[in-house]
């Protein structure tokens, strides 16, 4: 996991000004993979003290636009953020508790990753979400 110095370097390499809110938000995303905006606001506030939700939203947008974080929006869920960028990984989501984990690209026979008709688009990414129940939820008795 990057240190504060690494976060500064990441921001500079993305041509973003190094500010305390950007450092705190970037650290929060690295420390809390797949966290929603509310959880990230709390993490930034724990680091910096009072900061407006709008400021965190603005920072997350800038970090996403710069390619430093990735925003995902699973069906039925609020937007979430992760630091794993630059690859075409997927996610597995628990239908019971909402836990999310990364899944590397599908292996084996993957016909649905090749569009039957691209309609003239140049496709550069496929998004796959696997749904199920996490081990904790499977082990828990169903009410």
C-alpha positions in Angstrom: 0.0 0.0 0.0 1.5 3.4 -0.9 2.7 5.8 1.8 1.8 9.5 2.0 4.9 10.2 -0.2 3.6 7.8 -2.8 0.2 9.5 -2.8 1.9 12.8 -3.4 3.8 11.2 -6.3 0.6 9.8 -7.7 -1.0 13.2 -7.6 1.9 14.9 -9.2 2.2 12.2 -12.0 -1.4 12.9 -12.8 -0.8 16.6 -13.0 -3.0 17.3 -9.9 -2.1 19.8 -7.3 -1.1 18.1 -4.0 -3.7 19.2 -1.4 -4.6 17.8 2.0 -8.1 16.8 0.9 -6.7 15.0 -2.1 -4.1 13.2 -0.1 -6.7 12.2 2.5 -9.3 11.0 0.0 -6.7 9.0 -2.0 -5.5 7.4 1.2 -9.1 6.6 2.2 -9.8 4.8 -1.1 -6.6 2.8 -0.7 -7.4 1.9 2.9 -11.1 1.1 2.3 -11.5 -0.7 -1.1 -15.0 -0.6 -2.6 -16.1 2.0 0.0 -19.1 4.2 -0.8 -18.9 8.0 -0.7 -20.4 8.2 2.8 -17.7 5.9 4.2 -15.0 7.9 2.4 -16.3 11.2 3.7 -16.1 9.8 7.3 -12.5 8.5 6.6 -11.4 11.9 5.2 -13.0 13.7 8.2 -11.2 11.3 10.6 -7.9 12.4 9.0 -8.6 16.1 8.4 -11.4 17.1 10.8 -14.3 19.0 9.3 -14.5 18.9 5.5 -17.7 19.3 3.5 -19.2 16.4 1.7 -19.1 18.4 -1.5 -15.4 18.9 -1.2 -14.9 15.1 -1.0 -17.3 14.5 -3.9 -15.2 17.0 -5.9 -11.9 15.4 -5.0 -13.3 11.9 -5.8 -14.4 13.2 -9.2 -10.9 14.7 -9.9 -9.2 11.5 -8.8 -11.5 9.4 -11.0 -11.1 11.7 -14.0 -7.3 11.5 -13.5 -7.4 7.7 -13.5 -6.1 7.4 -9.9 -9.2 5.7 -8.6 -12.1 3.8 -10.3 -15.8 4.4 -9.6 -18.0 1.4 -9.8 -21.8 1.3 -9.6 -23.1 -2.2 -9.1 -26.9 -2.6 -9.8 -28.9 -1.5 -6.7 -25.9 0.0 -5.0 -24.5 3.5 -4.5 -21.3 4.4 -6.3 -18.2 2.9 -4.7 -14.5 3.6 -5.3 -11.4 1.5 -5.5 -7.7 2.1 -6.1 -7.2 -0.8 -8.5 -7.0 0.9 -11.9 -5.4 0.1 -15.2 -6.7 -3.4 -15.6 -10.0 -4.9 -16.6 -10.8 -6.8 -13.4 -14.3 -7.6 -12.3 -16.2 -7.9 -9.0 -18.1 -10.5 -7.0 -20.9 -9.1 -4.8 -22.8 -10.7 -1.9 -26.5 -10.5 -2.4 -27.0 -10.7 1.4 -24.6 -8.3 3.0 -23.2 -6.3 -0.1 -19.6 -7.3 0.5 -17.5 -6.8 -2.7 -14.3 -8.5 -3.8 -12.1 -8.2 -6.9 -12.0 -10.9 -9.5 -9.4 -11.1 -12.1 -10.6 -11.4 -15.7 -12.7 -14.4 -16.6 -10.8 -17.5 -17.7 -11.7 -20.4 -19.8 -14.7 -20.2 -22.2 -15.8 -16.6 -22.1 -18.2 -16.1 -25.0 -20.1 -13.2 -23.5 -17.0 -11.1 -23.2 -17.0 -10.8 -27.0 -19.9 -8.8 -28.3 -22.1 -10.5 -30.9 -22.5 -7.1 -32.6 -20.4 -4.2 -31.6 -22.5 -1.8 -33.7 -19.4 0.0 -34.9 -18.0 0.6 -31.5 -14.4 -0.1 -30.7 -14.8 -2.0 -27.5 -11.9 -1.6 -25.0 -13.4 -3.0 -21.8 -16.0 -5.5 -20.6 -17.6 -5.2 -17.2 -18.7 -8.4 -15.4 -20.3 -8.6 -12.0 -20.7 -12.0 -10.3 -23.5 -12.1 -7.8 -23.8 -14.7 -5.0 -23.4 -15.0 -1.2 -20.1 -14.5 0.6 -18.8 -17.2 2.9 -20.0 -15.5 6.1 -23.5 -15.2 4.7 -23.6 -18.8 3.5 -22.5 -20.0 6.9 -25.1 -17.8 8.7 -28.6 -19.3 9.3 -31.2 -17.9 7.0 -33.9 -16.1 9.0 
